[in-house]
């Protein structure tokens, strides 16, 4: 009889449900962040290389400060 009462109370108890929801939500956000970084990572690297090249080849002697 005690086992039946324990199982009944265990089935009604929802204390851990919120924790599971937060874990699933956090995992989804982390997964989305990884997906976004893998999608745009190459483009960001290429853009950084282009900016580096442009800055390295820029002739700053033609600009005057007034």
Order of alpha helices (4+ residues) and beta strands (2+ residues): alpha-alpha
